[in-house]
Structures are given as C-alpha cells and as structure tokens.
C-alpha cells in the first residue's frame, strides 16, 4: 500500500515521444491509409501558407524538418503524404499514454505536446530499481511508438533536457545533474531562438560553457529567466511537477504475475483493496468521500471507475456495493481483454469520520439509510440528478435557495429558520422561478391590490396582509432591481396568492408593475 512519501530526494522520469503524431495517426488508421508506406508530414495553415509542423521518421530521414512550406517539402520529396494536423487528437493520445504510465506512479504530469514527466520518488523498488523501472516503461511504450526517449534525474528540468538532447535512457545519480547536463547543447535551455542564436555566436555551445560564466553578466544580457533555467537544469533548484490528478490520501494496489481474465476475480481483488484502504482511513480517523478504481490491462488500456458518497465511509461492503452499482450502468461493460496485470484503488477525497454509537430512537440509523439511498441514486443517475436545496445569505426570495448535488458538503452555509408551529407560513408553498406579470388595480400609494387579472382570469380580493417591504441589495451593484412590496392576498374563491409591486410610486416616472410570485396551499 502506497502513501505519501516524504523525506526522500525527489526522482523524476521524463519521457519524450518525438514521433507521437505519426504514431497516433498510423495506429488509428490501422494500415488503412492509402499511402501507408510513404513518408508522412502533418501540416497546418500559418501566415496564409501550409507549413509542415510534424514529420515521421521516414520523412525526417529524407531531410524534411518542421517549418518548411508544404510546397518546398513536396519539391524535395515528391512522394510525400500530407495530413492536416489535429492537436486535439494528439492531446487525447498523450492523455491515453499518461493513463498507462499511472501504473508506475500516480504523480504523472503532461509535457505537451509530446512528452510526460513522472515523479517516481519511492516507487522504483516496486519494479526492482530505477533501471528496471525505466527499461520496463520504455519496452512497453515501444510496442506502439517509433521511438521512446527517457531519462531519470533529480529535477524535472534536468530529466526533460536529458531525454530530449542527451544520450538514450540515461539515469543520473542524485546530485550529479550538473555534470550530466554539461555536455548538452545550449538549445536544451529552451530559452528561445534569439537567445540560443546569441549564445552560439558568443561561442557558448554547451550548457557547461554557460555554467562557467558569472551569472550577473548573463542576467544583464539575456534576463533572469535564462539563469533560472540553467540553475534548475543543473539541479540547483527543484520545482515539483503538477500531477494530472490530485495525490490521493491513501491508495492500495495489487500486481499479478499472471493477468486476471475474469471480471469476478478483478472485483474480488478490488474488495480486498477496499479493506486495506479502510484500515488506513481508520488509523487517520477519516472516511472516503470519493473512491477511484483503476484496472490496467496488459495491452495498455486503463479502465477507471469513480464513486462518490454523501457522507464519509470506509466500510468495504459499502464501497463495493456502489462500485457494482456503477458497473451495472456502464454502457461499455468491463472487458478484461488479455487480462488485468495491475489493479489500484485510491481515495483522493476524504473527511473526518469518528466511530459513533447509534442513538436509541434510531434517528442515526435513519440518517445512514438516507445517505445510502443518496449514494445509490447518485451512482446510478449521476451527481447532478440528485439535488438538495441549501439556504443562501440573501433576502431576495428567488435567490434565497440554491440547488446543489445531494450530500455535497457546504462551507459557511446559512441555516434554515424554523417557524413556530402555530405561526402562519411566511412564504408560499410554490414559488415561481420567474415572477409572472399581472394587471392589478390598487390604492395609491401603498395599498394592496383590490383585484387583478392573471392568465386571463379576474380575481376579486377579499383579504390582504402586508406590505412586506424587501429592498434591493445595493451592495451587489446596480443590477436594475427595485424595492418590492409583497402582499398575501385571498380572492373570493379562497385561493391565496403572493404578489408584489415592483418599485415605489415616488421613485418611478410611471406606475409600478405588479407580479405574481407564488401560491399558498
């Protein structure tokens, strides 16, 4: 079981896929491309001209590079095949590769458009060491990639520079970053074309040449950003990566020498992992509010299941009941394929959960039953399908209540005000989402309506209470709202309504309008 690692030197593994676009295109076409054996380039319109932005390995071997116009590229290689660039498809493919790399560490960050950075601190021993982990990752990715470049170092910048500009599959010992990057070209700083050209003209061709120079003249000539890049590249400053997913409070995983090919076996494993996470959460005095299950197939596909709960829970049977509910409603059922070789259960969101004794009147049990019902409905229909109403800090009637997913914790929420048992209702049972205009005849200036017409029906008023004056919220800015005078009125047939006059006579050049806002039972 993996928990947060602290007190160890950070270790980062950078992965670069230089031909990700062509690998993605050929994989998705699956050999159906009309000229699958021809050199391939990807173009997009720049400054009213089609330019090459990506090339495959074969086109690069023929001397084609990004930046050429399509006309120039075809003049050099007549048999060149051109495809329109699809950045969204490339990003989705990179996300899929990042999902696969989650098997090595949950702390995986995208290095768009064609790379990844993994924080493998405390994870290497699970794979037999850093070299074994790196070799395993490269071997697996090589099944679907033309070329995989990877490097391991103590800072993400050093690892990234070595993967893109250094020797293949290098591992830098802790503290050895400065020596490892010294032979890299100054382009590894990625400080821009102008700065790189100026450094080369000054005779500074490698990172080591630049590191020997005093920093103050470099800052004066190229700015502080270049020196900061140099320091990070040499391991002098560590800037942590931002993982794609939040780091879980706790997680448990199980790897298999022989892949699991039965869904039932996978669920049994998931239940065992739920027991491990329950034990970890119990030690913290917490319960999970969200549980993420990841099932890694041997072909690289990752199936993810997520459940959320209205109240913090940690009982394995409760967690598994919700996971089975989630699986039952999947449009694409779980398919083990060639089998799962890794199953992981994570708890990214938790809350305080103390052991409680149920009260004798059974109210605690009723509350637990309601929470369980909310969880089942939310799991089956989605969090947005089961809503709860929460009071808001405002006296404007239509804004005094807001809807949010049931069971979601609310910070600094107002409290419902309980009316006395013998008091008349201050608000109608049914409140219209938008007040409906009515035609009313009323005494001036502050009298209740004597009669009004609503939906083509004339109502004669026999009783009225009010006014209840509600002023506009001036501190929120001038939104055009005016002071309202509300009246509870009853017509000759015993129907009761909640109406209001929008504005005061002395404030408006014309007569204020009347609106129907709600109906009493």
ABEGO torsion letter per residue (X at the ends): XBBBBBGBBBBBBBBBBAAAAAAAAAAAAGGABABAABBBBBBBBBGGBBBBABBBAAAAAAGBBBGBBAAAAAAABAABBBBBBBAAAAAAAAAAAAAAAAAABABBBBBOAABBBBBABGAAAAAGEAAAAAAAAAAAAAAABABBBBBBBABAAAAAAAAAABBBGBBBBBGAAAAAAAABBAAAAGAEAAAAAAAAAAGBABAAAAAABBAAAAAAAAEAAAAAAAAAAAGABBBBBBBABBBBABBBBBBBABBBABAAAAAAAAAAAAAAAAAAAAAAGBBBABBBBBBBBAAGBBBBBBBBBABBBABAAAAAAAAAAAAAABABBBBAEAEBABBBBBBABBBBBBBBBBBAAGAAAAAAAAAAAAAAAAAAAEAAABBBBBBBBBABAAAABBBBBBGBBBBGBBBBBBBBAABBBABBABBBABBBBBBBBBBOAABBBABBBBGGBBBBBABBBOBBBBBBBAAAEBAGBBBBBBBBBBBAAGBBBBBBBBEBAAABABBBBBBBABBBX
